[in-house]
């Protein structure tokens, strides 16, 4: 009888270990999955929203500007943005301003953000 009792205890303890390991493993898997989702979300956020390039305006012309010693043509339609994200008119940008800007495929400026006016 003693042998059968030990076998029952052994079987019960093995089952208990299996059930307990499921209770531990399942939450760990869920936490790891959530951590992966969080990392992916962080990676997808842009590092610098809005503009791709920046520099100091040295000269402003009718259809071109000089930024950090580079002559850059302006596209036919240029959108000007204030530091707070609002719209500006081109006359508010002047020499000495620090700007952010985007270029199109023809290397023309399409958007300008005035980051800091001198």
N, C-alpha and C positions, 0 to 999 in steps of 0.2 A: 504494500500500500504506500509505503514511503516513497518508492520510485515513481509511482503515478502522480503523487502530490507534487514532487519536485518538477516533473515534466509539465504539469499544469501551470505552476508558478513561472517556469521558464518560458512557456508559450505566451502567457499573459504579459510577462515583462517585455518580451520581444514585440508584441502587439502595441503595448504602451509606448515603447520607444519609437515605433513607426508612426503612430498617431501624433506624438509630440513633435517629431521631426517635421511632419507636415504643417503643424501650426507655426513652426519657426521658419520653415523654408518659404512658404507662401507669402508672408508679409515682406520678407527680404527681397523676393523677386519683384513684388509690386514697388517697393522703394527704389530698387535699381532701375526699373522701367521709368518711374517718375523722374529720377535723376537724369536719365538719358534725354527725356523730353525737355527738361529745363536747360540742359547744355545746348541742345539744338536751338532752342528759342534764343538763347544769348548769342550764339554764333550768327544767327540770321539778322541781327540788328545791325544797321549800317553804322560805320565808325564815324562818318562825318556827313550828316544829311545835308542835302541841298546842292552844294557845289563840289566840283572835282579838283579845281585849281585855285590858287590864290596868289596875291602879290600886291605891290604898291604901284599905283597909277602915276606914271611920269608925264604923260601927255594925253590929252583928249582931243580927237579930231571928229570930223563929220561922220566918217564911216570906218574909223579905226582908232585904236588906243594903243599906247605903249605901256606895258606892264613889265616891270623889272627888266628893262632894256630889250623887250621883245615886242615888235610891232605886230598887232593882232587885228584882223579885220572884224568889224561888227556885222552880224547877220542883218538881213532886211528888217526883221522883227526881233528886238531885244527886250526882255523883261527885266526891269530893275526892281530890286527888293531892299527894303530897309532892314536894319539889324533886328527889329522886332518881327520881321516877316511881312510887314505891310508893303504896299506898292510905292514906288518912287517914280519921278520923272528923270530923264537923262541929265537935265541941267543941275540936279542935286549932287551928281558925281563930279568931282573935280580932281585936279592934280594933287598928289599927296595922299589920297584916300587909299586905305587898305581894303581890297575887294576879294571876294570869292567869285569864280565864274565857271561856266560850262561851255564847252566847244561842241560844235556839230561835226559831221564827217568831213566838211570842207575846211575845218580848223577856223571857223568863225565863232565869235562869242554869241551865244543865244540867251544867256541869263547872267545877270550880275547882282551879287549881294554886296552891299556896302557894309563892311564889317566895322570899319572905324574911319571916320572923316578926320582929316588933319586940322 
